[in-house]
Amino acid sequence: MIKFIAIVMLISMSSSCYAAFHCTVNLKAVLMYANGAVNINHGGRNNYTIICNLKQERLGVSLSTCALWTSTLLNLKKDGRKAIFYYNTTSSYNSCATLPIYGDAPAPVYIGDAN
């Protein structure tokens, strides 16, 4: 019985530690810093989250991907279109509203046009 309870607890703990989610949001700001960081503010978080860096790889996001994402986001913001951000995390947050802010934010798996 103890083994059974331990297995059930292990399974429930491991599944609750993994969260994949996406955000379909309006962009409020897309900022590019001198150090290369791309920092965005969108309606899903209502605060700033760094998504990538144009000068160095950040959390597996290459410079070329970051440049494409930045261009996409600037165009979406200019056109008033919604962006989609997909996250695949092993952390306790599980929605855009609970994303860590600024440099503590994870890198998205993908970004795109939600329209």
Secondary structure, DSSP 8 states (H G I E B T S, - for coil): -HHHHHHHHHHHHHHHT-EEEEEEE-EEEEEE-TTSEEEEEETTTSSEEEEEESSS-BTTB-HHHHHHHHHHHHHHHHHT--EEEEEEESSS--SGGG---BTTS---SEEEE--
